[in-house]
Amino acid sequence: MAGVVGRLWRLRGALAGPRAAACSSAAAAGAGQPPPAEKLTSRRQADGVRNIILNNPKKRNALSLSMLQSLREDLLHDIKSKDLRVIVISAEGPVFCSGHDLKELSSEEDVKHHSKVFELCAEVMTLIQKLPVPVIAKVNGLATAAGCQLVASCDIAVASEKSQFAAPGVNIGLFCSTPAVALGRSLPRKVALEMLFTGEPLSAQEALMHGLISKVVPEDKLEEETMNISHKICKSSKSVLALGKATFYRQMTQDLDTAYKTTAQVMVDNLTLRDGQEGIEAFIQKRKPVWSHSLDKKK
């Protein structure tokens, strides 16, 4: 019996050796690898509404390269899903978004890196308007530079009364040229240029008055109002909204005659959509359209 036990212990030791060596090799191989990048946004979805939260309050939710990559990933995730009807972008902390991470724009990084930051930022901003669902900015705090650009790039923006909006790059010697693209398309020219030339912020009420945002509400009503808008959007046909959104941005770049020609054809195309015909028939018959029934069942 003692001999059998001895052989078992020797066998166990023989097996443990290679295992330990393999573990040591794996640990050594992993030691030289950089840690996985921290995800700087969080994403959750329910009842057709996807919430994307900028989640780096320690750095004022700066649009670093990592933040932009994370935001792009969350925007594109399962974008064709029938369950996705609207996207809401919000932020943790007292600052919605402070713009670019200035450390990434310092002389410590080369021109290639600087170009990559601005190119990705432009890609994310234009992506928002190309998505087939409406995108809402839910702002509760300060939005500056590229953060203000992000608000201006969204289809709808709801802000709390304490929110402010600024393009202060001129004050540190870096004119907000890329934010100016979105601001110049959302605000009257003279209002946009005053922001860009002085760096002075707009209050939430001023931003509303000039058209940068859609609504201003008390801070304790911000979530409720944003969800009210989101759920109203969810009651409409996704295919019809996608067509309408794409057409709206397309015709905005056209002259008046071309815009009417474009949109007239789109109206005809809209009538060929199943949801277009269903909506008209439901209205005539004084009943809810089929897509509205499907949403009611989900609830």
JOMO-V858780 format. One record per residue. SS is DSSP state (~ for helix, > for strand, _ for the rest). Layout:
SS + SS
//
This chain:
_ + ~ + ~ + ~ + ~ + ~ + ~ + ~ + ~ + ~ + ~ + ~ + ~ + ~ + ~ + ~ + ~ + ~ + ~ + ~ + ~ + ~ + ~ + ~ + ~ + ~ + ~ + ~ + ~ + ~ + ~ + _ + _ + _ + _ + _ + _ + _ + _ + _ + > + > + > + > + > + > + _ + _ + > + > + > + > + > + > + _ + _ + ~ + ~ + ~ + _ + _ + _ + _ + _ + ~ + ~ + ~ + ~ + ~ + ~ + ~ + ~ + ~ + ~ + ~ + ~ + _ + _ + _ + _ + _ + _ + _ + _ + _ + > + > + > + > + > + > + _ + _ + _ + > + > + > + _ + _ + _ + _ + ~ + ~ + ~ + ~ + _ + _ + _ + _ + _ + ~ + ~ + ~ + ~ + ~ + ~ + ~ + ~ + ~ + ~ + ~ + ~ + ~ + ~ + ~ + ~ + ~ + ~ + ~ + ~ + _ + _ + _ + > + > + > + > + > + > + _ + _ + > + > + > + _ + ~ + ~ + ~ + ~ + ~ + ~ + ~ + ~ + _ + _ + > + > + > + > + > + _ + _ + _ + > + > + > + _ + ~ + ~ + ~ + ~ + ~ + _ + _ + _ + _ + ~ + ~ + ~ + ~ + ~ + ~ + ~ + ~ + _ + _ + _ + _ + ~ + ~ + ~ + ~ + ~ + ~ + ~ + ~ + ~ + ~ + _ + _ + _ + > + > + ~ + ~ + ~ + ~ + ~ + ~ + ~ + _ + _ + _ + _ + > + > + > + _ + ~ + ~ + ~ + ~ + ~ + ~ + ~ + ~ + ~ + ~ + ~ + ~ + ~ + ~ + ~ + ~ + _ + _ + _ + ~ + ~ + ~ + ~ + ~ + ~ + ~ + ~ + ~ + ~ + ~ + ~ + ~ + ~ + ~ + _ + _ + _ + ~ + ~ + ~ + ~ + ~ + ~ + ~ + ~ + ~ + ~ + ~ + ~ + ~ + ~ + ~ + ~ + ~ + _ + ~ + ~ + ~ + ~ + ~ + ~ + ~ + ~ + ~ + ~ + ~ + _ + _ + _ + _ + _ + ~ + ~ + ~ + ~ + ~ + ~ + ~ + ~ + ~ + _
//
